[in-house]
Amino acid sequence: MIGAPRSHEMLSVLCPMHVVLCPDGLITSAGPTTQKLSRQQPVVGRPFLDVFEIKRPREITTLEGLREAAAMKLHLQLREPPHRELKGVLMEGPDEGQMIVNLSFGISVVDAVQDYKLTAADFAPTDLAIEMLYLVEAKSAAMEASRQLNRRLQGARVAAEEQALTDTLTGLRNRRGMDSILSDLIADGENFALMHMDLDYFKAVNDTMGHAAGDYVLQQVASIMLKEVRSHDTVARVGGDEFVLLLRDVEEPAVIDQIATRIIERIREPILFEGERCKVSGSAGTTLSRNYEVATADQLLGDADVALYESKHRGRGRHTFFSEELRARSEAAKIPLPRAQAPQM
């Protein structure tokens, strides 16, 4: 005969989720994993039916009913929260009236591992639950790796889209980015001002001081423009020395004129590059979206160009608002249409 201590040791290794019942139905010993299931008081010394509720094969409330379910698959539930459901099988023990119940978490093993902070050491080495836990862990690791990869890909996509809409020299929106925002403003029916500004005498800077100086001037001008507008306005570089400003929710021409004047005055100040003074000025023309019954991007850009050329015609370094009178005068003078309205080749 195998002694009780040796028997308990064997059961704890082979069936770490077992309980041994005396003839009176008290739990006389329990496997190490079973003992972790009770947070309120130890399971040993308590009636089995006070710790576990038998749900099937039928609701068993007596020791006799439990004994009659020997060798049958049992569906149990812990009476103590979180009321974990278990599977079990009961067999008579070697001693008279003794019963041994082996327990299992079944498919709820993943939740149970989290609830009771179990590890592989809490299961028999041959228990398929270990393989299931490894698979779950591997799946979780793979899903996390997939999520991280998706985040990186999403970040790369956003960065690529942002780069495609950004002028690399100045950090402003490029022509494509400006077109997109302008299209949205028109579609949403917002009131905004479109200001077209370019630099006077910029070619002289490039010709006499080199393209590095010209690039530096463009960067400084971009910085000036950004400082003079609000965060929700848009400043775009749409050509070599050409810029478009989209000023949102600006109703008063006087306010727009103040913005343009401040930018022009700051651009007029000499820009130092490697100790040399780069002198440029800015000319600007503006049209307002509210002046159109049905605005189009080409019409807005073309009319802002007309106003810009009027500023240049009047001596440069100034700002002009578009008017139908300017359009009529430019057509009468046979001034070529601005690029925005030039026929597509």
C-alpha positions in Angstrom: 0.0 0.0 0.0 1.2 3.5 -0.7 1.1 5.8 2.3 -1.0 8.9 2.4 2.0 11.4 2.1 3.3 9.5 -0.9 -0.1 9.3 -2.5 -0.6 13.1 -2.0 2.8 13.8 -3.5 2.0 11.6 -6.6 -1.5 13.2 -7.1 0.0 16.7 -6.7 2.4 16.0 -9.6 0.0 14.1 -11.8 -3.1 16.0 -11.0 -2.3 19.4 -9.4 -6.0 20.3 -9.6 -7.3 17.4 -7.5 -9.2 17.2 -4.1 -9.5 14.2 -1.8 -12.7 13.8 0.1 -13.3 11.7 3.2 -16.5 9.7 3.6 -18.2 12.7 5.2 -17.5 14.8 2.0 -14.9 17.0 3.7 -11.8 18.0 1.6 -8.9 16.3 3.4 -6.2 17.4 0.9 -5.9 19.3 -2.3 -3.5 19.8 -5.1 -1.3 22.9 -5.1 -3.3 24.5 -8.0 -6.6 23.8 -6.4 -5.5 25.6 -3.3 -5.0 28.7 -5.4 -8.6 28.8 -6.4 -9.9 30.0 -3.0 -9.0 33.6 -2.0 -11.2 33.7 1.1 -10.2 30.6 3.1 -8.4 27.3 2.4 -10.3 24.6 0.7 -8.9 21.9 2.9 -11.2 21.1 5.8 -14.4 22.4 4.1 -17.2 20.4 2.6 -16.7 19.8 -1.0 -20.3 21.0 -1.8 -19.7 24.2 0.1 -16.7 25.0 -2.2 -18.1 23.7 -5.5 -21.6 23.8 -7.0 -22.4 20.9 -9.3 -24.3 22.1 -12.4 -24.4 18.9 -14.5 -25.1 16.0 -15.2 -27.8 17.2 -12.8 -27.8 19.6 -9.9 -26.2 17.6 -7.1 -26.7 18.9 -3.5 -26.0 15.8 -1.5 -23.0 13.6 -0.9 -24.9 10.6 -2.0 -25.7 12.2 -5.3 -22.1 13.1 -5.8 -21.0 9.6 -5.1 -23.5 8.3 -7.7 -21.8 10.5 -10.3 -18.6 8.6 -10.1 -16.7 8.3 -13.4 -19.0 10.8 -15.0 -18.0 14.2 -16.4 -18.9 16.9 -14.0 -19.7 20.5 -14.7 -18.9 22.5 -11.6 -18.7 26.2 -10.6 -16.8 27.8 -7.7 -19.2 29.3 -5.2 -16.6 32.0 -4.5 -16.2 34.9 -6.9 -15.3 35.1 -9.8 -17.4 31.9 -9.9 -15.0 30.2 -12.3 -16.5 27.2 -14.2 -14.6 23.9 -14.0 -14.8 20.4 -15.4 -14.2 17.4 -13.2 -14.3 13.6 -12.8 -14.8 11.7 -9.5 -13.5 8.3 -8.6 -13.5 6.3 -5.4 -10.2 6.4 -3.6 -8.2 3.5 -2.2 -9.6 4.0 1.3 -13.1 3.0 2.2 -15.6 5.8 1.4 -12.8 8.0 0.1 -13.4 10.0 -3.1 -10.9 11.8 -5.4 -12.0 14.5 -7.8 -9.7 15.7 -10.6 -10.5 19.2 -11.9 -9.8 21.1 -15.0 -10.5 24.7 -16.3 -11.5 23.5 -19.8 -11.6 26.2 -22.4 -11.7 28.9 -19.8 -8.1 28.2 -18.9 -6.8 31.4 -20.4 -9.1 33.6 -18.2 -8.3 31.4 -15.2 -4.5 31.9 -15.7 -5.1 35.6 -15.5 -7.5 35.5 -12.6 -5.3 33.3 -10.4 -1.9 34.3 -11.8 -1.1 30.7 -12.7 2.1 29.5 -14.5 3.1 26.4 -16.3 4.2 25.0 -13.0 0.6 24.9 -11.9 -0.3 22.3 -14.5 0.7 18.7 -15.0 3.6 18.5 -17.5 1.5 16.5 -19.9 -1.6 18.7 -19.6 -2.7 20.0 -23.0 -3.5 23.2 -21.3 0.2 24.0 -21.4 0.2 23.6 -25.2 -2.9 25.8 -25.4 -1.3 28.5 -23.2 1.8 28.5 -25.5 -0.4 28.8 -28.5 -2.3 31.7 -27.0 0.9 33.4 -25.9 2.3 32.9 -29.4 -0.9 34.3 -31.0 -0.8 37.3 -28.6 2.8 38.0 -29.5 2.0 37.7 -33.2 -1.0 40.0 -32.9 1.1 42.5 -31.0 3.8 42.4 -33.6 1.2 42.8 -36.2 -0.3 45.8 -34.4 3.1 47.4 -34.1 3.8 46.8 -37.7 0.5 48.3 -38.7 1.2 51.3 -36.6 4.6 51.7 -38.2 3.1 51.3 -41.7 0.4 53.8 -40.8 3.0 56.3 -39.5 5.0 55.8 -42.7 2.0 56.3 -44.9 1.0 59.5 -43.0 4.6 60.7 -43.2 4.7 60.0 -47.0 1.4 61.7 -47.6 2.6 64.7 -45.5 5.9 64.8 -47.4 4.0 64.7 -50.8 2.1 67.8 -49.7 5.1 69.7 -48.3 7.7 72.0 -49.9 11.0 70.5 -48.8 12.9 73.8 -48.9 10.6 75.9 -46.7 8.4 73.4 -44.9 5.3 75.1 -46.3 2.6 73.4 -48.2 3.5 72.8 -51.8 1.2 73.4 -54.8 -0.4 70.0 -54.4 -1.1 70.6 -50.7 -2.5 74.1 -51.4 -4.8 72.8 -54.1 -6.2 70.2 -51.7 -6.9 72.7 -49.0 -8.4 75.2 -51.4 -10.6 72.5 -52.8 -11.9 71.7 -49.3 -12.5 75.3 -48.5 -14.6 75.8 -51.6 -16.5 72.5 -51.1 -17.3 73.5 -47.5 -18.6 76.9 -48.5 -16.2 78.7 -46.1 -15.4 82.4 -46.3 -11.7 83.0 -46.9 -9.2 85.2 -48.6 -6.8 84.0 -51.2 -3.6 86.1 -51.4 -1.0 85.5 -54.1 2.4 87.0 -53.3 5.8 86.8 -55.0 9.2 88.4 -54.5 10.5 91.3 -56.4 14.2 91.3 -57.4 14.6 87.7 -56.3 16.3 86.7 -59.6 19.0 89.3 -58.9 19.8 87.6 -55.6 20.1 84.2 -57.4 22.2 85.7 -60.2 24.6 87.7 -58.0 24.9 85.7 -54.8 24.0 82.2 -55.9 21.2 79.7 -55.3 22.3 79.1 -51.7 21.5 82.7 -50.9 18.2 82.5 -52.8 17.2 79.4 -50.9 18.0 81.1 -47.6 15.9 84.1 -48.6 13.0 81.8 -49.4 13.3 80.2 -46.0 13.3 83.5 -44.2 10.3 84.8 -46.2 8.4 81.6 -45.4 9.2 82.1 -41.7 7.9 85.7 -41.9 4.7 84.6 -43.5 4.0 81.9 -40.9 4.6 84.4 -38.1 2.1 86.9 -39.5 -0.8 84.4 -40.0 -2.8 82.3 -37.6 -2.3 78.6 -37.0 -5.4 77.6 -39.0 -4.4 79.7 -42.0 -2.4 78.1 -44.8 0.9 79.4 -46.4 2.1 77.5 -49.5 5.0 77.9 -51.8 3.5 77.2 -55.3 6.5 78.2 -57.5 10.1 79.4 -57.3 9.4 82.7 -55.5 5.6 82.5 -55.5 3.4 82.0 -52.4 -0.3 81.6 -51.8 -1.9 82.4 -48.4 -5.3 81.1 -47.6 -6.8 83.2 -44.7 -9.8 81.6 -43.2 -12.8 83.4 -41.7 -11.5 86.9 -42.5 -14.4 89.2 -43.4 -12.8 92.7 -43.3 -10.6 93.8 -46.2 -8.8 96.2 -43.8 -7.6 93.2 -41.7 -6.4 91.4 -44.8 -4.6 94.5 -46.0 -2.9 94.8 -42.6 -1.6 91.3 -42.8 -0.3 91.8 -46.3 1.3 95.1 -45.3 3.1 93.6 -42.3 4.5 90.8 -44.4 5.6 93.2 -47.2 7.3 95.5 -44.7 9.2 92.7 -43.0 10.3 91.2 -46.4 11.6 94.6 -47.4 14.1 94.5 -44.5 17.5 93.3 -45.7 18.2 89.6 -45.1 21.8 88.8 -44.2 23.4 85.7 -45.8 27.0 85.0 -44.9 27.6 88.7 -44.2 26.0 89.9 -47.4 22.7 91.8 -47.6 20.0 90.2 -49.8 17.4 92.9 -50.8 14.0 91.8 -52.0 10.5 93.0 -51.7 7.0 91.4 -51.9 4.0 92.2 -54.1 0.6 90.7 -53.3 -2.9 90.5 -54.7 -5.9 89.2 -52.9 -9.4 88.0 -53.8 -12.3 87.1 -51.4 -14.3 84.0 -51.8 -17.5 85.8 -50.7 -17.4 87.8 -53.9 -18.3 84.8 -56.0 -21.6 83.2 -56.4 -19.9 79.9 -57.4 -16.2 80.0 -56.8 -13.7 77.8 -58.6 -10.0 77.3 -57.7 -8.9 78.5 -61.2 -11.0 81.6 -61.0 -9.8 82.5 -57.5 -6.1 82.0 -58.4 -6.5 83.8 -61.7 -8.2 86.8 -60.1 -5.5 87.0 -57.3 -2.9 87.0 -60.1 -4.6 89.9 -61.7 -4.5 91.8 -58.5 -0.8 90.8 -58.0 0.2 92.1 -61.4 -1.6 95.4 -60.6 0.6 95.7 -57.5 3.7 95.2 -59.7 2.4 97.6 -62.3 1.9 100.3 -59.6 5.6 100.0 -58.4 5.9 96.7 -56.5 6.2 96.2 -52.8 2.4 96.7 -52.3 -0.9 94.9 -51.9 -4.0 95.1 -54.2 -7.5 93.7 -53.9 -9.0 92.2 -57.1 -11.9 93.9 -58.7 -13.8 93.5 -61.9 -12.4 96.8 -63.0 -8.9 95.3 -62.8 -10.0 92.3 -64.9 -11.5 94.6 -67.5 -8.4 96.8 -67.6 -6.0 93.8 -67.9 -8.0 92.3 -70.7 -8.2 95.7 -72.5 -4.4 96.1 -72.1 -4.1 92.5 -73.6 -2.1 91.4 -70.6 -1.6 87.6 -70.9 -3.8 85.6 -68.7 -2.1 84.4 -65.5 -0.8 80.9 -65.4 -3.8 79.6 -63.4 -6.1 80.4 -66.3 -3.7 79.8 -69.2 -5.0 77.2 -71.7 -3.8 73.7 -71.0 -1.4 72.3 -73.6 
